[in-house]
Amino acid sequence: MRRVLASAKTGTIAALDIGSSKICCFIARVDEHNRPRIVGIGQQASRGVKAGAVVDMEAAEMAIRSAVDAAERMAGETLEQVVVNLSGGNPASNTVGIEVSINGHAIHDADLQRALEPHRLTHALNGHAGHGREIVHSIATGYAVDGTRGIQDPRGMYGEQLGVNMHVVTAASGPMKNLMHCIERCHLDVAAVVVSPYAAGLAALVEDETDLGVTLIDMGGGTTTIAVFGEGEVLHTDVVPVGGQHVTNDIARGLSTSRVHAERMKTLYGHAVAAAADERETIEVPQVGEEDSGATQQVPRSLLTGIIQPRLEETFELVRSRLEASGAERIAGRRVVLTGGASQLPGIRDLASLVLDKQVRVGRPIRVSGLAEATGGPAYATCAGLLTYAIEAETAAPRPSRPEAREPGNVLGRLGHWLREHF
């Protein structure tokens, strides 16, 4: 992070969601209730991005420029900085504990910041954020004073030892730097980077869900990202390298049609769960490479469902196995919220409930105003959540003696600004 979201101070904030299928930019003004009101929206089909990572710098730059320009024209604003999401770079979670001596005096902000000095967190990570990885988030999930746990805010309390449990999210340095550089080529500063499921959770989850335990599954085009929330904080994140584009590719291969027609059939006729009527319904499938517009074949709709359902089942099984392997399953509760464009497929809620054995709902942005119906669905939860993150980061940032980050990849700056995510 370079600055403390300077645009939020002026009442205007901007979010940039860079995905594998679409690139979306939201510009919002903060109202009197400290909520974002959308005044500009720009969207562009994604180019140069695969599995959440930039693979063609020039193509990605042009797509970002187009989306940002459309949002700027609608809002009548010129952007200088944006909050951006991260779904590539294999984000990974680690939970570490840190202790510092406070010698019996009252705990102040300086003590909390001292607990997050780079060498302490590096030592606590024990190589998990070593060479080739960068810290994206360092989030305090609990405090202890002289062994007494469950403390929400230790400031003002007395004791000898202050303990902090930290949820640290790291990502591969290369994909992060490529993403930063691509945005900078568009003459924009990166105010903050937020992992996609964390942002989607900020937009779509209600307070009771984050307190009691919930798993947020953001189903994008190239990746499916996971965030487990509990006790009001994000406690675990993970990524599965399978998304909606893999379903489209399966349809294209299985029915010998183009990706464009496969995407269209998935959108118009696709269903995540087989139905009895599917055998009686037929759909026209244009054949790949056939120039004659009449060169189509008639196939039962059940054939399309038979291609879609196994891929989605595999995706949810991978999610389940990742949660079980990480130990996050026991804190995730029995609640799942689906977001992302791929979550809009009819029947996906029932399929997810069957595979994951949990209560499932589809989440939509609930903390922003000004969104039209077309941009108010689960596909836009991440972009809306970036705005919420920007507001919370600015309003919660404590003022006393806060170290300033110099570059987005500056570890000292990231560690020094951890308080923004909680207070």
C-alpha positions as CSV (number, residue, x, y, z in Angstrom):
1,M,0.0,0.0,0.0
2,R,1.4,3.3,-0.9
3,R,-1.0,5.7,0.8
4,V,-3.9,5.5,3.1
5,L,-6.5,5.6,0.4
6,A,-6.2,9.4,-0.1
7,S,-9.3,9.4,-2.4
8,A,-11.5,8.2,0.5
9,K,-10.7,11.4,2.3
10,T,-12.2,13.4,-0.6
11,G,-15.3,11.2,-0.6
12,T,-14.5,9.4,-3.9
13,I,-13.2,5.8,-4.0
14,A,-12.6,3.4,-6.9
15,A,-12.4,-0.4,-7.1
16,L,-10.9,-2.5,-9.9
17,D,-11.9,-6.2,-10.2
18,I,-9.5,-7.9,-12.5
19,G,-10.8,-11.4,-13.3
20,S,-10.3,-14.0,-15.9
21,S,-13.6,-13.4,-17.6
22,K,-14.3,-9.7,-17.0
23,I,-12.6,-6.6,-15.8
24,C,-14.9,-4.2,-13.8
25,C,-14.4,-0.8,-12.3
26,F,-16.7,0.8,-9.8
27,I,-16.4,4.5,-8.8
28,A,-18.3,5.5,-5.7
29,R,-18.9,8.5,-3.4
30,V,-19.2,8.0,0.3
31,D,-22.5,9.2,1.6
32,E,-23.3,10.7,5.0
33,H,-23.8,7.2,6.5
34,N,-20.3,6.2,5.4
35,R,-21.7,3.9,2.7
36,P,-20.5,3.8,-0.9
37,R,-22.9,5.1,-3.6
38,I,-22.0,4.0,-7.1
39,V,-21.6,6.9,-9.6
40,G,-19.6,5.2,-12.3
41,I,-19.4,1.7,-13.7
42,G,-17.1,0.3,-16.4
43,Q,-16.9,-3.2,-17.6
44,Q,-14.8,-5.0,-20.3
45,A,-14.3,-8.6,-21.4
46,S,-11.1,-9.7,-19.8
47,R,-8.0,-10.1,-22.0
48,G,-4.5,-11.1,-21.1
49,V,-5.6,-12.6,-17.7
50,K,-5.6,-16.3,-17.0
51,A,-6.4,-18.0,-13.7
52,G,-6.3,-14.5,-12.1
53,A,-2.8,-13.8,-13.2
54,V,-1.6,-11.4,-16.0
55,V,-0.3,-13.4,-18.9
56,D,-0.3,-10.7,-21.6
57,M,0.7,-7.3,-20.2
58,E,-0.4,-5.3,-23.3
59,A,-3.8,-7.0,-23.7
60,A,-4.6,-6.7,-20.0
61,E,-3.5,-3.0,-20.0
62,M,-5.9,-2.2,-22.8
63,A,-8.8,-4.0,-21.1
64,I,-8.2,-2.2,-17.8
65,R,-7.9,1.1,-19.6
66,S,-11.3,0.5,-21.4
67,A,-13.1,-0.4,-18.1
68,V,-11.6,2.5,-16.2
69,D,-12.3,5.0,-18.9
70,A,-16.0,4.0,-19.1
71,A,-16.4,4.3,-15.4
72,E,-14.6,7.7,-15.4
73,R,-16.9,9.0,-18.2
74,M,-20.0,7.9,-16.3
75,A,-18.8,9.4,-13.0
76,G,-17.3,12.6,-14.4
77,E,-14.1,11.8,-12.4
78,T,-10.5,11.2,-13.2
79,L,-9.0,8.4,-11.1
80,E,-5.6,8.4,-9.6
81,Q,-5.7,5.3,-7.4
82,V,-7.7,2.1,-7.1
83,V,-8.2,-0.7,-4.7
84,V,-7.6,-4.0,-6.6
85,N,-8.4,-7.6,-6.0
86,L,-6.1,-10.6,-6.2
87,S,-7.1,-14.1,-7.1
88,G,-3.9,-15.3,-8.8
89,G,-0.5,-15.9,-7.3
90,N,-1.8,-18.9,-5.2
91,P,-2.8,-17.0,-2.1
92,A,-2.2,-19.0,1.0
93,S,-3.1,-18.6,4.7
94,N,-1.0,-19.0,7.8
95,T,-1.9,-18.5,11.4
96,V,0.9,-17.4,13.7
97,G,1.1,-16.3,17.3
98,I,3.3,-13.4,18.5
99,E,4.2,-12.3,22.0
100,V,5.8,-9.1,23.3
101,S,6.7,-7.9,26.8
102,I,4.7,-4.9,28.0
103,N,6.3,-4.8,31.5
104,G,3.1,-4.0,33.5
105,H,2.1,-0.8,31.8
106,A,-1.1,0.0,29.9
107,I,-1.2,-1.3,26.3
108,H,-1.0,1.4,23.7
109,D,-1.1,1.5,19.9
110,A,2.7,1.5,19.9
111,D,2.7,-1.9,21.7
112,L,0.4,-3.3,19.0
113,Q,2.6,-2.0,16.3
114,R,5.7,-3.3,18.1
115,A,4.2,-6.8,18.0
116,L,4.1,-6.5,14.2
117,E,7.7,-5.5,13.6
118,P,9.0,-7.3,10.5
119,H,11.5,-9.6,12.3
120,R,8.8,-10.8,14.7
121,L,6.3,-11.8,12.1
122,T,9.1,-13.3,9.8
123,H,10.3,-15.4,12.7
124,A,6.8,-16.5,13.6
125,L,6.0,-17.5,9.9
126,N,9.1,-19.7,10.0
127,G,9.7,-19.6,6.3
128,H,6.1,-19.9,5.1
129,A,6.4,-16.4,3.6
130,G,10.0,-16.8,2.4
131,H,11.7,-16.3,-0.9
132,G,9.3,-15.6,-3.8
133,R,6.2,-14.7,-1.6
134,E,4.8,-11.5,-0.3
135,I,2.4,-10.7,2.5
136,V,-0.9,-9.4,1.3
137,H,-2.9,-9.3,4.6
138,S,-1.8,-9.6,8.2
139,I,-5.0,-9.6,10.3
140,A,-5.3,-9.8,14.1
141,T,-7.8,-12.5,14.9
142,G,-7.4,-12.5,18.7
143,Y,-5.5,-11.1,21.6
144,A,-4.3,-12.4,24.9
145,V,-2.9,-10.6,28.0
146,D,-0.9,-12.7,30.4
147,G,-2.5,-15.8,28.9
148,T,-6.1,-14.6,29.2
149,R,-7.5,-15.1,25.7
150,G,-10.7,-13.9,23.9
151,I,-9.8,-10.2,24.3
152,Q,-11.3,-8.1,21.6
153,D,-9.3,-4.9,22.1
154,P,-6.4,-4.9,24.6
155,R,-5.6,-1.2,24.5
156,G,-5.8,0.3,27.9
157,M,-5.3,-3.1,29.7
158,Y,-2.4,-3.9,32.0
159,G,-0.2,-6.9,32.0
160,E,3.3,-8.3,31.5
161,Q,2.8,-10.2,28.1
162,L,0.7,-9.2,25.1
163,G,-0.1,-12.0,22.7
164,V,-1.5,-11.6,19.2
165,N,-2.9,-14.3,16.9
166,M,-2.4,-13.3,13.3
167,H,-3.9,-14.5,10.1
168,V,-1.3,-13.9,7.4
169,V,-2.2,-14.2,3.7
170,T,0.7,-14.5,1.3
171,A,1.0,-14.7,-2.5
172,A,3.6,-15.4,-5.0
173,S,5.7,-12.2,-5.7
174,G,5.8,-12.5,-9.5
175,P,2.1,-12.5,-10.2
176,M,1.6,-9.7,-7.7
177,K,4.3,-7.5,-9.3
178,N,2.9,-8.2,-12.7
179,L,-0.5,-7.1,-11.6
180,M,0.9,-3.9,-10.0
181,H,3.0,-3.1,-13.0
182,C,0.0,-3.6,-15.4
183,I,-2.1,-1.2,-13.4
184,E,0.7,1.4,-13.1
185,R,1.0,1.3,-16.9
186,C,-2.6,2.6,-16.9
187,H,-1.3,5.6,-14.9
188,L,-3.1,4.4,-11.7
189,D,-1.7,3.9,-8.2
190,V,-2.6,0.8,-6.2
191,A,-4.0,2.0,-2.9
192,A,-4.6,-1.6,-1.6
193,V,-4.6,-5.2,-2.7
194,V,-7.4,-7.5,-1.3
195,V,-7.7,-11.2,-2.0
196,S,-10.9,-11.8,-3.9
197,P,-13.0,-13.9,-1.4
198,Y,-12.2,-11.5,1.4
199,A,-13.6,-8.6,-0.7
200,A,-16.6,-10.7,-1.8
201,G,-17.3,-11.5,1.9
202,L,-17.2,-7.8,2.8
203,A,-19.9,-7.2,0.2
204,A,-22.2,-10.2,0.6
205,L,-22.1,-11.5,4.2
206,V,-24.3,-10.3,7.0
207,E,-22.8,-9.7,10.5
208,D,-24.3,-12.9,12.0
209,E,-22.7,-15.0,9.4
210,T,-19.2,-13.6,9.9
211,D,-19.6,-13.9,13.7
212,L,-21.0,-17.5,13.8
213,G,-18.9,-18.9,11.0
214,V,-19.4,-19.1,7.2
215,T,-17.5,-20.2,4.1
216,L,-17.6,-17.7,1.2
217,I,-16.9,-19.4,-2.2
218,D,-16.2,-16.9,-5.0
219,M,-16.7,-18.8,-8.3
220,G,-14.9,-16.8,-10.9
221,G,-14.0,-17.6,-14.5
222,G,-10.5,-19.0,-14.0
223,T,-10.4,-19.7,-10.3
224,T,-12.7,-20.6,-7.3
225,T,-11.5,-18.8,-4.2
226,I,-12.4,-19.6,-0.6
227,A,-12.6,-17.5,2.6
228,V,-13.7,-18.8,6.0
229,F,-15.1,-16.1,8.3
230,G,-15.6,-16.4,12.1
231,E,-15.8,-14.2,15.1
232,G,-16.1,-11.2,12.7
233,E,-12.8,-11.8,10.9
234,V,-11.5,-13.7,7.9
235,L,-9.7,-16.7,9.3
236,H,-8.6,-18.7,6.3
237,T,-8.3,-18.2,2.5
238,D,-7.5,-20.7,-0.3
239,V,-7.9,-21.0,-4.1
240,V,-8.9,-23.9,-6.4
241,P,-7.6,-23.5,-10.0
242,V,-11.0,-24.3,-11.5
243,G,-13.7,-21.8,-12.6
244,G,-16.6,-21.1,-15.0
245,Q,-14.3,-21.1,-18.0
246,H,-13.4,-24.7,-17.4
247,V,-17.2,-25.5,-17.7
248,T,-17.4,-23.6,-20.9
249,N,-14.3,-25.5,-22.3
250,D,-15.8,-28.8,-21.3
251,I,-19.0,-27.9,-23.2
252,A,-17.0,-26.8,-26.3
253,R,-15.1,-30.0,-26.4
254,G,-18.0,-32.3,-25.5
255,L,-20.4,-30.8,-28.1
256,S,-17.8,-29.9,-30.8
257,T,-18.7,-26.2,-30.8
258,S,-16.9,-22.9,-30.4
259,R,-16.2,-21.4,-27.0
260,V,-18.5,-18.5,-27.8
261,H,-21.4,-20.8,-28.6
262,A,-20.5,-23.0,-25.6
263,E,-20.7,-19.9,-23.3
264,R,-24.1,-18.9,-24.8
265,M,-25.5,-22.4,-24.3
266,K,-24.3,-22.5,-20.7
267,T,-25.9,-19.2,-20.0
268,L,-29.3,-19.9,-21.8
269,Y,-29.8,-23.6,-21.2
270,G,-27.3,-24.7,-18.6
271,H,-28.3,-26.3,-15.3
272,A,-26.2,-27.7,-12.5
273,V,-28.6,-30.5,-11.6
274,A,-30.3,-32.9,-14.0
275,A,-34.1,-32.7,-14.4
276,A,-36.6,-35.2,-15.9
277,A,-37.6,-32.8,-18.6
278,D,-34.1,-32.5,-19.9
279,E,-34.4,-35.6,-22.0
280,R,-37.4,-34.2,-23.9
281,E,-35.9,-30.8,-24.6
282,T,-33.5,-30.3,-27.4
283,I,-31.1,-27.5,-28.2
284,E,-29.3,-26.5,-31.4
285,V,-25.5,-26.8,-31.3
286,P,-23.5,-24.9,-34.0
287,Q,-20.6,-27.1,-35.1
288,V,-17.1,-25.7,-34.8
289,G,-15.4,-24.8,-38.1
290,E,-18.7,-25.0,-40.1
291,E,-19.2,-21.9,-42.1
292,D,-22.8,-22.8,-43.1
293,S,-25.1,-21.2,-40.5
294,G,-27.4,-24.2,-40.9
295,A,-24.7,-26.7,-39.9
296,T,-26.1,-27.5,-36.5
297,Q,-26.9,-30.6,-34.6
298,Q,-29.8,-31.2,-32.3
299,V,-28.9,-32.6,-28.9
300,P,-31.0,-33.3,-25.8
301,R,-30.6,-30.7,-23.0
302,S,-29.6,-33.6,-20.7
303,L,-26.4,-34.0,-22.6
304,L,-25.5,-30.4,-21.7
305,T,-26.4,-30.9,-18.1
306,G,-24.3,-34.1,-18.1
307,I,-21.2,-32.1,-19.1
308,I,-21.8,-29.2,-16.6
309,Q,-22.7,-31.2,-13.5
310,P,-19.6,-33.3,-13.1
311,R,-17.3,-30.3,-13.4
312,L,-19.2,-28.4,-10.8
313,E,-19.2,-31.5,-8.5
314,E,-15.5,-31.7,-8.9
315,T,-15.1,-28.0,-8.0
316,F,-17.1,-28.4,-4.8
317,E,-15.3,-31.6,-3.9
318,L,-12.0,-29.8,-4.2
319,V,-13.3,-27.0,-2.0
320,R,-14.4,-29.5,0.6
321,S,-11.1,-31.3,0.6
322,R,-9.1,-28.1,0.9
323,L,-11.2,-27.0,3.9
324,E,-10.8,-30.4,5.6
325,A,-7.0,-30.5,4.9
326,S,-6.5,-27.0,6.3
327,G,-8.6,-27.6,9.5
328,A,-10.8,-24.6,8.6
329,E,-13.8,-27.0,8.3
330,R,-14.3,-27.0,12.0
331,I,-14.6,-23.2,12.3
332,A,-16.6,-22.7,9.1
333,G,-19.9,-23.7,10.5
334,R,-22.7,-25.1,8.3
335,R,-23.2,-22.0,6.3
336,V,-21.9,-21.4,2.7
337,V,-22.4,-18.3,0.6
338,L,-21.7,-18.4,-3.2
339,T,-20.6,-15.4,-5.2
340,G,-19.0,-14.9,-8.6
341,G,-20.3,-15.1,-12.1
342,A,-20.3,-19.0,-12.1
343,S,-22.6,-19.1,-9.1
344,Q,-25.5,-17.7,-11.2
345,L,-26.0,-21.1,-13.0
346,P,-29.5,-22.5,-12.1
347,G,-29.4,-25.3,-9.6
348,I,-25.9,-24.6,-8.3
349,R,-27.2,-23.9,-4.8
350,D,-28.8,-27.4,-4.6
351,L,-25.6,-29.0,-6.0
352,A,-23.4,-27.2,-3.6
353,S,-25.6,-28.1,-0.6
354,L,-25.5,-31.8,-1.7
355,V,-21.7,-32.0,-2.1
356,L,-20.7,-29.8,0.8
357,D,-23.5,-30.9,3.2
358,K,-24.1,-27.3,4.3
359,Q,-26.8,-24.7,4.0
360,V,-26.1,-22.6,0.9
361,R,-27.3,-19.3,-0.4
362,V,-26.2,-17.1,-3.3
363,G,-24.8,-13.7,-2.1
364,R,-25.2,-10.3,-3.7
365,P,-23.7,-6.9,-2.8
366,I,-25.7,-5.5,0.2
367,R,-23.5,-2.6,1.4
368,V,-23.5,-0.4,-1.7
369,S,-26.3,1.8,-3.2
370,G,-26.7,2.9,-6.8
371,L,-26.2,-0.4,-8.5
372,A,-28.5,-1.3,-11.3
373,E,-30.2,-4.7,-11.4
374,A,-27.7,-5.8,-14.1
375,T,-24.7,-5.1,-11.9
376,G,-26.2,-6.0,-8.5
377,G,-25.8,-9.8,-8.8
378,P,-23.2,-12.2,-7.3
379,A,-20.8,-11.5,-10.2
380,Y,-20.1,-8.0,-8.8
381,A,-19.7,-8.9,-5.2
382,T,-15.9,-8.7,-5.3
383,C,-15.8,-5.3,-6.9
384,A,-18.4,-3.9,-4.4
385,G,-16.5,-5.4,-1.5
386,L,-13.3,-3.6,-2.6
387,L,-15.2,-0.3,-2.0
388,T,-16.3,-1.5,1.5
389,Y,-12.7,-2.4,2.2
390,A,-11.5,1.1,1.1
391,I,-13.9,2.8,3.5
392,E,-13.2,0.5,6.4
393,A,-9.4,0.9,5.9
394,E,-9.7,4.7,6.0
395,T,-12.2,5.1,8.8
396,A,-10.5,2.5,11.0
397,A,-6.9,3.6,10.5
398,P,-5.5,4.8,13.8
399,R,-3.6,8.1,13.6
400,P,-0.8,7.9,16.2
401,S,2.7,7.1,15.0
402,R,1.7,5.0,12.0
403,P,4.7,4.0,9.8
404,E,4.2,4.8,6.1
405,A,4.7,2.2,3.3
406,R,6.8,3.2,0.4
407,E,5.9,0.6,-2.2
408,P,3.1,-1.9,-2.7
409,G,5.6,-4.7,-2.2
410,N,7.2,-3.2,0.9
411,V,6.8,-5.7,3.6
412,L,7.5,-3.2,6.4
413,G,4.7,-1.0,5.1
414,R,2.2,-3.9,4.9
415,L,3.0,-5.1,8.4
416,G,2.9,-1.6,9.8
417,H,-0.6,-1.0,8.4
418,W,-2.2,-4.1,9.8
419,L,-4.3,-2.1,12.2
420,R,-6.3,-0.7,9.3
421,E,-8.0,-4.0,8.9
422,H,-9.4,-4.1,12.4
423,F,-9.8,-0.8,14.2
